[in-house]
Amino acid sequence: MTILKIAIFLSSSAFLYYGYECLTAQKMIDEFARFGLKNQRILTGYLQLLGGLGLILGYFLSSILVFVSAAGLTLLMFLGFGVRIKIKDSIAESLPSLILGLINLFIAINFCKQLTS
């Protein structure tokens, strides 16, 4: 299994899990309130679910879908990292969003290269 396939599997799994949690878990409801973004929680959850599904389905059906999904998740995670920095969360709390953003950036760049070659 290549690093790119592993990245897609890890990212899609993480976003399917976190998207579901974002929509249903009290902990996530509390977190979004703490972030000052309680009105964006449901949108964020659906975007995470769509991104995770897009990575999986796109891997089998369409490179464009993988690229768009990975690019969208990259943006979502970099914005999430920015929010965590703004509210002065610790590095340990902030690092997962940065790492997921970088993984999706890696996926997006690789699929962009495939689309343009």
N, C-alpha and C positions, 0 to 999 in steps of 0.2 A: 504494500500500500504506500502510495507516495505521500509526501508531506502535504501537498495540496488537497488530496482526498481526506487526509486526517483532519486538516483545518476545516474543511467543509462539514465533515461529520461532527466535529466538536462544536463548531459555531451553530450549526442548525439545531443540534441537541440542546445546547445552552439556551438559545432563543425560544425554542418551543417550550422549554421548561419555564424560563423567566417570563415569557409572554403570558402563559397560563397563570403563573403566580401573580403577575401584575394585575390580572383581571379578577382574581378570586381571593388572594391571601390578605388577611388583616394586617400582617406585617408590612406588606407593600402599600396598603392604604395609608398606614401610619408613616411610612417612609416618604411617600409623595407629599403628604401634609407637611412633614418636616422640611422637605425641599422647597415648599411654597408652590408646589405644582399639582395640587390635588385635582384640578380640572383636566390635567393632561395625562392622568394615569391610564384611563381606558384607551385613549388614542395610542399611547406608548405600548400598551399590552397588545393591541391589534397589530401595530407596526412590527413588533417583535415576532408575533406569530406568522405574519405574512412574510417577513424576511426569512425566518427559519424554513417555512414551507417553500419559499422561492429558491433557497439554496438547494434543498433536496430535489424538488421537481426539476429545477433548471439543470442540475447535474445530469439528469437523465434525458431531458427534453430540449433544453435551449441554453446555450452559453450566454446569450443576452440576458436571460432571466437571472442567471447566477451573478452576472456583473451588476445588474441593477439592484438586486437584493443585497449583495455584499457592499456596494457603494452606499446604499441607504442605511444599512446597519452600521457602517463605519461612521457616517454622519451622526446617527443616533447615539452611538457610544462616545464619540468625542464631545458631543453636547452634554451627555450625562457626566463625563469626566469633568467638564467645565463647571457644571452645577455643583459637583462634590467639592471641587477646589474653592468655588465661591462661598459655600457654606462652611468651609474650613474642616471638612472631614479628614481623617487621618489618611496617610498613604495606603495603609492596609485596606481601608474602606474604598479608596478611590482607584486602586490598581486594577481590580477586575474589569471596570469599564474601559480603561486604557488598553489593557491586554486584548479584550474582545474587539475593540476598535482597530488595533494593529493587525489582529488575525484577519479581520474582514478587509482591511486595506490590502493585505497580502493576497487574499482571494481575488479582490476586484482588479488589482494590477495584473495578476496572472491571466484572468479571463479577458481583460482588455487587450492584452498582447495576443491572445488567441483570436480575438475578433478582428484585430487589425492586420493580422499576418495572412 
